[in-house]
Structures are given as C-alpha cells and as structure tokens.
Amino acid sequence: MISSIKICNFKSIIESKAKLPLFGAIVGLNAAGKSNLIYSIEIARSLMRGANLSQSTAKYGSVNEELFNLRDVTQKKPFSFEFELDVESGFKYIFGISISLKKNQNALSSLIVDQEFLKKNINGNEIVVYNRYSDGTVKIPNESIPSTISAEEDVLFINLYKTPDTEKVKQIFQKTRIVSSDINMLRTPALFMKGSDVARADHISNLIGRLMKDPNLYSQFVKIIKKMMPNLSEFREIKIDDETVKNKEFMVLMQEITLQGELSTRSFSEGDLRTIAIIATGLDMSEDASFFIEEIENGMHAGRAEKLVEYLDTFSKVKNIQIMFTTHSPLIINDMKPQDVLFVSKNGHGTTFELLGDSEDVTTIKLLLKEGGNLTDYLSAKLHKH
C-alpha cells in the first residue's frame, strides 16, 4: 500500500510530502489541493496500467501547461511524484517519476518522462533497482552497460522491465482503486465484460457482476446495501447478446420496493450510485490494496455518509485495506482520530500536507479533545490563522 507521496511542481503543489495512514480523512478548504493528491495517484496508476502520458493526464487540464505549478511560468521545471510503497515490515519500495514539457517546431507541447527510478529499502538499506535518465538511457546495477530495453518517451520503463521487484510495484498500483467525484462513469448502463478500456473495470456494473460470482461476498453486499437503502429490492444482471459486438456486454438493473419495473444506473440518484459503488469496491478489493474516494459525502444524507464511513473502517481493519477519502463533513471529521486526519492547506508556498498526529500542535489537539472539544474546532481555528 502507499505509505507516502512526495509531490513537486504539480498544479497547486510546489513541494510537499503526504504521509498516508491505513484509514483516514483528507480535509481542508475548497481548492486547497486535496484532489491534486488523488490525481497524482490516478496518473501513476494509469501509467502503470500501460497508458501513455497523454491518456493518463487528459482529464486534469485543458492544456499540458495546466499540470505544472503556475509559479514556474516557463514550465521548464518538471513535475514529479515519489511514492513510498510498504510491502511488509522493514521492506518498502520507492518509485519516482518526473515529467517535462517538450515543444515541437510549431510550439505545441507534449509530455515526456524526464526521469524514472525504482529503489527498495530493506531494514534501512537502500538498493537501486534501476534509474532512467533524461537522455533516455537506463542504468541497472550490476550491468556493465546501459540496458538495451528502451521505452517510448511518454510511457514508463517499468512496464517493459519485468523482474519480481517491478511486478510487485505494478501490482500495488494496479490494485489501487479510486472513486472520483465524477458521477458520469457510474451512470453508463452497460459495459464490455472483457477487452474493454481498463478504467471501466471499476464501473458499477462490473463491480456488481464480479461480486455476483462469489455468493458469500454478494450476500454481504446485498445485506449492507439494503440496510443503507431500505427501498432497494434486488439487483439483476442482464447479458446482452449482440453478434455485432465483439465482446459480450452486460448491465445491472435494480428494483425498488415502491416501484414496479426495473431501473438502470441512469435512473438512480448520485447518492445511491456512490453508496453502491463504494461498498461494492470495498468488498471487491484484495488485502493490502489501497482505496481512495473523493468527497465521500457527495449526494448523501449526513446519517448515511457516517454509516458508510463506519463500514469502510470495518473493511479496512478486517481486510487490511488502506482507505482514504476527502471530506468536508464535520460529523465525519469529529469521529476521526488525529493520527488519521491529513490536513491540506494552501498559502503563498503552495499546497502542504500535514498528518495531525505528527503536528507540532498534537499536544494542543489532545488537550482540546480531552476537554470536550473536537477536531472541527481545532481545524476551524487553524484555518482562521491561515
């Protein structure tokens, strides 16, 4: 799972490192940079799944220049991500990538990989797996000459260099799941079961379809959803046989107790769709994976959002899954422990990340909580200072 991310020169972030707990909330004012943290993970995950830079960054800016921190008006400095990935006690990987702008003769820009590296740390001893440099060469320790394996300038070398170490790192990112604040993907009623775009694997129909193949997991899913959505009667999978379609498609329809007939995902509210998607994803995940959720309470009644967080906390503990979510809900924040809250703020030095449990104010926070105060009181006072 992802234990920390250092981000430089990306959007609102000039340079800051975020330590990520096993279960936690990402909090801060609007436009502080909370989503940019999740975007960095999404971009890395997409690249690890084999996409190029253009495909992986397309939805984060109308032009490539928007991806860079605008304090660097020349865009000559690359933006970079450095991930610490915990594997087991005393063993972690460090994967880093920096990305630059390249302009052609017509002054049109494209993104290229400037540098890329993978290291592993075993009980404090750091071992380099490979280094990729800005001139395209790759150095692999214990090899007397640079690697003959070369990657296109807009894709990752790690996808071509197959070793036990690189495969483990790719698996960590490929197992990472994200539910964004964009509801449009959830509303698509039918998707290809095989051979479709990789991003569609997290679509609600695919999620429920996979759970249906495991009677125990599906039973848990239905039980939880019926508690949170009492009007829901059942889910039903419909396979679409069409000889003009290369791969079989399917859709999941839902029935409500108060209505006759069935509803596709396009007819459900945002809150219901997000509830279903988040619970289904949590149950579908394998151990030691990471799950990130944007604006967890979007479209939901406060009581349902709180209950949803309780279920996620249970999933995290039982399955050892890392689960983090952005939120503005005082009720949710006040139920969290200081060591599980990542505070995001922005000032003249850009976006910064601070785990409250590591804050210099941790003694003040503990005293406030002991005297009957709450984290929202502390954060409100801290934001007022900012």
C-alpha positions in Angstrom: 0.0 0.0 0.0 1.0 3.6 -0.4 2.6 5.0 2.8 3.6 8.4 1.5 3.7 10.6 -1.6 6.1 13.5 -2.3 4.8 15.8 -5.0 6.7 18.6 -6.6 5.6 21.3 -9.1 2.3 19.7 -9.8 -0.8 22.0 -10.0 -1.2 23.8 -6.6 1.7 21.9 -5.1 5.2 23.4 -5.2 6.7 20.7 -2.9 5.2 18.7 -0.1 5.1 15.2 1.2 1.9 13.5 2.4 2.1 10.6 4.9 -0.9 8.3 4.4 -2.4 6.2 7.3 -4.2 2.9 6.9 -7.6 4.6 7.3 -8.1 8.3 7.2 -9.7 11.5 6.1 -8.2 14.2 3.8 -9.6 17.6 4.9 -9.1 21.2 4.0 -10.8 24.2 2.4 -12.1 24.1 -1.2 -9.2 24.4 -3.7 -6.6 23.7 -1.1 -5.3 20.8 -3.2 -7.0 17.7 -1.8 -8.0 16.4 -5.2 -4.5 17.0 -6.6 -3.2 14.4 -4.2 -5.6 11.9 -5.6 -4.8 13.0 -9.1 -1.2 12.1 -8.6 -2.2 8.6 -7.6 -4.6 8.3 -10.6 -1.9 9.4 -13.0 0.6 6.9 -11.7 -1.9 4.1 -11.7 -2.9 4.8 -15.3 0.7 4.8 -16.4 1.3 1.5 -14.5 -1.6 0.0 -16.4 0.2 0.8 -19.7 -1.4 4.1 -20.7 0.8 6.9 -22.1 1.2 10.3 -20.5 -1.4 12.0 -22.8 -4.0 9.3 -21.9 -3.1 9.4 -18.2 -3.3 13.2 -17.8 -6.0 14.2 -20.3 -8.8 14.9 -17.7 -6.6 17.1 -15.4 -6.1 20.1 -17.7 -7.3 21.6 -21.0 -3.6 22.0 -22.0 -0.5 20.3 -20.7 0.8 23.5 -19.1 -2.0 23.4 -16.6 -0.5 20.3 -14.9 2.5 22.4 -13.8 2.6 24.7 -10.8 2.0 28.1 -12.3 4.6 29.9 -10.2 7.1 28.4 -12.8 5.8 30.4 -15.7 8.4 28.9 -18.1 7.3 25.3 -17.3 11.0 24.4 -17.6 11.0 22.5 -14.3 9.3 19.0 -14.4 6.6 17.9 -12.0 7.3 14.8 -10.1 5.8 12.1 -7.8 7.7 9.9 -5.4 5.8 7.1 -3.8 6.8 5.0 -0.8 5.1 1.6 -1.0 5.0 -0.6 2.1 5.3 -4.3 1.3 5.9 -5.8 4.7 7.6 -4.8 8.0 11.0 -3.4 7.2 10.6 -3.7 3.4 9.4 -0.9 1.1 9.8 0.3 -2.5 10.4 3.9 -3.5 9.1 4.7 -7.0 9.7 8.1 -8.6 8.8 9.7 -11.9 9.4 13.3 -13.2 7.6 14.6 -16.2 8.6 17.5 -18.5 7.1 19.5 -21.4 8.5 19.0 -24.9 7.7 21.6 -27.6 7.8 20.9 -31.3 8.6 23.3 -34.1 5.0 24.6 -34.0 5.3 25.4 -30.3 2.8 22.6 -29.5 3.6 20.8 -26.3 3.7 17.1 -25.3 4.6 15.4 -22.1 7.6 13.2 -21.7 9.2 11.2 -19.0 12.2 13.1 -17.8 13.4 10.7 -15.1 12.2 7.5 -13.5 13.6 5.3 -10.8 12.8 2.3 -8.6 14.6 1.5 -5.3 13.9 -0.9 -2.5 14.6 -0.3 1.2 15.2 -3.4 3.3 15.7 -2.7 7.0 17.2 0.7 6.2 19.4 -0.5 3.4 18.6 1.1 0.1 19.1 -0.8 -3.1 18.7 0.7 -6.6 16.6 -1.4 -9.0 17.0 0.9 -12.0 17.4 4.5 -13.0 16.1 6.1 -16.2 17.7 9.4 -17.1 16.5 12.4 -19.2 18.5 11.3 -22.2 16.5 8.0 -22.4 19.3 5.8 -21.1 18.6 3.3 -18.3 21.1 2.1 -15.7 20.6 -1.2 -14.0 23.0 -2.0 -11.2 25.3 -5.0 -11.8 25.1 -4.4 -15.5 28.3 -3.1 -17.1 26.5 -1.4 -19.9 23.1 0.6 -20.1 20.0 -1.5 -20.6 19.2 -2.4 -24.2 15.5 -2.2 -23.2 14.2 1.3 -24.2 10.8 2.8 -23.6 9.0 5.5 -25.7 9.4 8.9 -24.1 5.8 9.1 -23.0 5.5 5.7 -21.2 7.0 4.1 -18.2 10.1 1.9 -18.4 8.8 -0.2 -15.5 6.2 -1.7 -17.9 8.9 -3.2 -20.1 11.4 -4.3 -17.5 10.0 -7.4 -15.9 11.5 -8.6 -12.7 10.0 -9.7 -9.4 10.5 -6.2 -8.0 8.9 -4.3 -10.9 6.0 -6.7 -11.0 5.3 -6.2 -7.3 5.3 -2.4 -7.7 3.0 -2.6 -10.7 0.6 -4.8 -8.8 0.4 -2.3 -5.9 -0.7 0.4 -8.3 -2.9 -1.8 -10.4 -4.8 -3.0 -7.3 -5.3 0.6 -6.2 -9.0 1.7 -6.6 -10.4 5.2 -6.9 -14.0 6.5 -6.7 -13.9 10.1 -8.0 -16.4 12.9 -7.7 -17.4 12.4 -11.4 -20.7 10.6 -11.4 -20.9 10.2 -15.2 -19.0 6.9 -15.3 -21.3 5.3 -12.8 -24.4 6.2 -14.9 -23.3 4.3 -18.0 -25.8 1.4 -18.0 -23.8 -1.3 -19.9 -20.1 -2.1 -20.4 -18.0 -4.7 -22.1 -17.1 -7.6 -19.8 -13.8 -8.3 -21.5 -11.5 -6.5 -23.7 -12.8 -3.0 -22.8 -11.0 0.0 -21.5 -9.1 -0.8 -18.3 -10.7 2.1 -16.5 -14.1 0.6 -16.9 -13.2 -2.3 -14.6 -14.3 -0.1 -11.6 -17.6 0.7 -13.2 -20.6 -0.2 -11.0 -21.9 -2.9 -13.4 -18.5 -4.7 -13.4 -18.2 -4.4 -9.7 -21.6 -6.0 -9.0 -21.0 -8.6 -11.7 -17.8 -9.7 -10.0 -19.5 -9.8 -6.6 -22.3 -12.0 -8.0 -19.7 -14.7 -8.9 -18.9 -15.0 -5.2 -22.0 -15.9 -3.3 -20.6 -15.0 0.1 -19.3 -11.6 -0.9 -22.5 -10.9 -2.9 -24.6 -11.8 0.1 -22.7 -9.4 2.3 -23.0 -6.7 -0.3 -26.8 -7.0 -0.6 -27.2 -7.1 3.2 -25.2 -3.9 3.7 -26.9 -2.1 0.8 -30.4 -3.0 2.0 -29.6 -1.6 5.4 -28.4 1.7 3.8 -31.1 1.8 1.1 -34.2 0.1 2.6 -36.3 0.7 -0.6 -33.9 -1.4 -2.7 -35.4 -4.9 -3.5 -32.7 -6.6 -5.6 -30.1 -6.4 -8.4 -30.4 -8.3 -11.6 -27.7 -8.9 -14.3 -28.7 -8.8 -17.9 -26.3 -10.2 -20.6 -26.6 -8.6 -24.0 -26.1 -11.0 -26.9 -25.3 -9.0 -30.0 -23.3 -10.5 -32.8 -22.2 -7.0 -33.9 -20.4 -6.6 -30.6 -17.0 -8.3 -30.3 -17.2 -8.8 -26.6 -20.3 -9.7 -24.6 -21.9 -6.8 -22.7 -24.0 -6.7 -19.6 -25.8 -4.3 -17.5 -27.1 -4.4 -13.9 -30.7 -3.4 -13.2 -32.1 -2.5 -9.8 -35.6 -2.9 -8.4 -37.2 -0.8 -5.7 -39.9 -2.0 -3.4 -42.1 1.1 -4.0 -41.8 0.9 -7.8 -42.9 -1.6 -10.5 -40.3 -2.5 -13.1 -36.6 -2.1 -13.0 -34.2 0.9 -13.1 -30.8 1.2 -14.8 -28.0 3.1 -13.2 -29.1 6.2 -15.1 -32.2 6.4 -13.0 -30.6 6.3 -9.6 -29.6 9.3 -7.6 -26.0 10.4 -7.2 -26.0 9.4 -3.5 -27.4 5.9 -4.2 -24.9 5.2 -7.0 -21.9 6.4 -4.9 -23.1 4.3 -2.0 -23.4 1.2 -4.1 -20.0 1.8 -5.9 -18.1 2.5 -2.6 -19.5 -0.5 -0.8 -19.0 -2.8 -3.8 -15.4 -1.6 -4.3 -14.6 -2.1 -0.6 -15.9 -5.7 -0.7 -14.3 -6.5 -4.1 -10.8 -5.4 -3.0 -7.9 -7.7 -2.1 -5.8 -7.5 1.0 -3.1 -4.8 1.3 -4.7 -2.8 -1.5 -5.4 1.0 -1.4 -8.7 2.7 -2.0 -9.2 6.5 -2.4 -12.6 8.3 -2.5 -13.2 11.9 -3.5 -15.9 13.8 -1.5 -17.3 10.7 0.2 -20.5 12.5 1.4 -21.5 13.9 -2.1 -25.2 13.4 -2.7 -25.8 11.7 0.7 -27.7 12.4 3.8 -25.4 13.0 6.7 -26.5 9.9 8.5 -25.8 7.7 5.5 -22.4 9.2 5.0 -21.5 8.5 8.6 -22.7 4.9 8.3 -20.7 4.5 5.1 -17.5 5.5 6.9 -18.2 3.0 9.6 -18.5 0.2 7.1 -15.3 1.4 5.4 -13.5 1.4 8.7 -14.5 -2.2 9.3 -13.4 -3.2 5.8 -10.0 -1.5 6.4 -9.5 -3.4 9.7 -10.8 -6.8 8.6 -9.1 -6.9 5.2 -6.1 -4.7 5.9 -7.0 -2.3 3.2 -5.8 1.3 3.0 -8.9 3.5 2.7 -8.7 7.3 2.5 -11.3 9.9 1.5 -11.7 13.6 1.1 -14.5 15.2 3.2 -16.0 18.4 4.4 -18.4 16.8 6.8 -17.9 18.0 10.5 -19.7 14.8 11.7 -17.2 12.5 9.9 -14.1 14.6 10.8 -15.1 14.7 14.5 -15.3 10.9 14.6 -11.7 10.5 13.3 -8.5 10.3 15.4 -5.9 13.0 14.9 -3.4 10.4 13.5 -6.0 9.5 10.8 -6.6 13.1 9.5 -4.4 14.5 6.7 -4.8 18.3 6.8 -4.4 20.1 3.4 -3.8 23.8 3.3 -2.6 26.3 0.7 -0.8 29.6 1.1 1.9 31.6 -0.8 4.1 28.5 -0.7 1.5 26.3 -2.4 -0.3 23.3 -1.0 1.1 21.5 2.0 0.1 18.2 3.7 0.2 17.6 7.4 -0.9 14.5 9.3 -2.5 15.9 12.5 -0.9 13.1 14.6 2.5 14.4 13.6 1.6 18.0 14.0 3.5 20.3 16.4 0.1 21.0 17.8 -0.6 17.4 18.7 -0.4 18.2 22.5 -2.9 21.0 22.0 -5.2 18.8 20.0 -5.2 16.0 22.6 -5.9 18.6 25.4 -8.8 20.1 23.3 -10.3 16.6 22.8 -9.9 15.7 26.5 -11.7 18.9 27.5 -14.7 18.1 25.2 -13.7 19.9 22.1 -13.5 18.3 18.7 -11.3 18.2 15.6 -13.6 20.6 13.7 -13.0 23.3 16.4 -9.2 22.8 16.1 -9.3 22.9 12.3 -11.5 26.0 12.2 -9.1 27.8 14.4 -6.1 26.6 12.3 -7.8 27.6 9.0 -8.6 31.1 10.5 -4.8 31.5 11.1 -4.1 30.5 7.5 
